[in-house]
Amino acid sequence: MIVFMVFLYTKLISENLCTDILQYYESQRIYLVPSSGHSNFPARRRLLHFPDELIGELCCQLVSFNVNTEYIRLYEQDYGIIGPHKDVSTDPNYMHTMLIYLTDKFEGSSLSIEMNDCIVTPKPQKCYGIVFPKGVTHYTTECLVGQKIILLLDVEPF
């Protein structure tokens, strides 16, 4: 098993796939309810089920990663702070978190990752993603303006 000791930030999906995922999300949005928050998370709207063709295309575009297709989440956040926390693996075959920005027209809600005694805060860019090991502390600031929509996956590099 490979565990990155640094993070990866790069373009991970195409504009077309991003648009297709957002269109599917919009078609399902009226059926969704906020997920309950806890001390580190505000309540957020989320989508947990995706059509096979979207999952297949996502896996094709993320060719360097083994994706846990049973646990793909899409979150919409337009308020609240995500407090410092560490992701925990629910499956030992997937020891990395991948976050893909589906939107970037928002202010605030900056993701910061603490690694190797430094804090990294990449600029959100649509279709770009961040991969980092589970167990690394990360958090976001308050979303001030706009709507942040992200895809969150459990992955393992090949």
N, C-alpha and C positions, 0 to 999 in steps of 0.2 A: 504494500500500500504506500502510495506517494503522499506526503503531506507538504504543501508549499510552506516555506518559512517566511515568504513574502506574499504580497497580494498581486493579483493580475487585474489590470484595468484596460479594456480594449473594446472595440466594436465586436459584438457577438452575434447579432441577428440583423437581417436585412430590414429595410424600411417596409417592404411588402409584408413580411411576416409580422412586424410590429403593428401595422395597420390592420391585418387580419385578426390578430389577438384582441386589439382594442375594439374592433367592430363586434366580435363575439361577446366581449365583456359588456358593451353597451346593450346588446340584445338581451342579456341576462340580468342587467343591473336592477330592473324593477322587482326582481324576485329575491334580491339579496337583502340581508339584514346585517347590521354591524356585528362584528365579532366582539365578544366581551373583552374589555381590556383588563389588565392587572397592573400592579404597581409600576412596571416598566413600559407598558404599552397603553395608549389611548384606544378606545373602541375604533375599529376601522372596518370599512366594507371590504369583503374579500370574496374571491371566486376560487373554488377548489376543483371544479370539474371542467375538463376541456374535451372537445371532440378529438377523436383519434387522428384526423388529418392534421390538426394543429400540433398535436404532440409529436406526430411523425416528422413534420417539417422542422419543428424545434430541435429534435434530436439530430436530424440531418445537418442543420446549420451549426450545431454544437458538437461537431465531429470529434473534437479532441477530448470530450468529456463523456463519461458514463453518467446519464441522468436518471435519477429516481423518478420515473414517470408516474408512480403511485402517489407522489406528494409534491405536486406543482401548485403553487399558490400565486394569486394575483391580489395585490392590495392597493386600495385607493386611500390616500391620506390627504386631508385638507385642513387638519388642525392637530395640535398636540405634539408633545415631545416623546420620542422613544428613548427611554432612559438607558443608561449603560447596562449592558447584558452580554452574555456569551451564549451562542447557539450550542445546543446539545444534540448530538447525533442520536437519532432514533433507530438507525441502521448502521452497523459498523462498516458497511461497504461504501458509505457516502460520508466522508469526513470533511467536506468543504461546503460552504455556502456560496451560491451564485445569486447575485442581485442584478437584474437587467432593468434599466430605465426604459419605460414605454412612453413617458412624457418628460419634458424638460422645461416647460413653461410655468415654472413656479419659483417662488422666492422663499428662502429659508429651507428647512427640512434637509440641511446638509448632513450627509453621512460622514462620520469620523470613525476611523479604525485605529486602535492602539496596537502597534507592533514594534517589537524590538526597541523599546524605550522612546518611540516617537509616535506622533499622531498624524495620520494621513487623512486628508479630506479632499477626495477627487471631485471635480466639477461634474454635476449631472449632465449627461448628454444622451438624447434619445437613441436607442438601440445599443448603447454601450453597457457593459456589465463589469461587475467587480466580483472576483473570486478570492475567498480567503478561508483559512482553516477555521473549523468550528473550534470553539474554546478561546477565540480572540475577542477581547472586549470591543464593542462598537455601540454607537448611539447616534441619534439625530437631534438637530435643533428644531425649534417650533416651525411649522409650515405657516408662513405669513400671508402669502398670496398664491392663488392658483391651486392646481390639483396635481399631486404627485401620484403616479401610477407605476408600480413596479411589479416585476415578475420575480418570484423567489423560489429557488430550486436547491435541492440537495444533490451534489455532484461529486464525482471523483475523476481526476484526470487520467487519461489512458497512458 
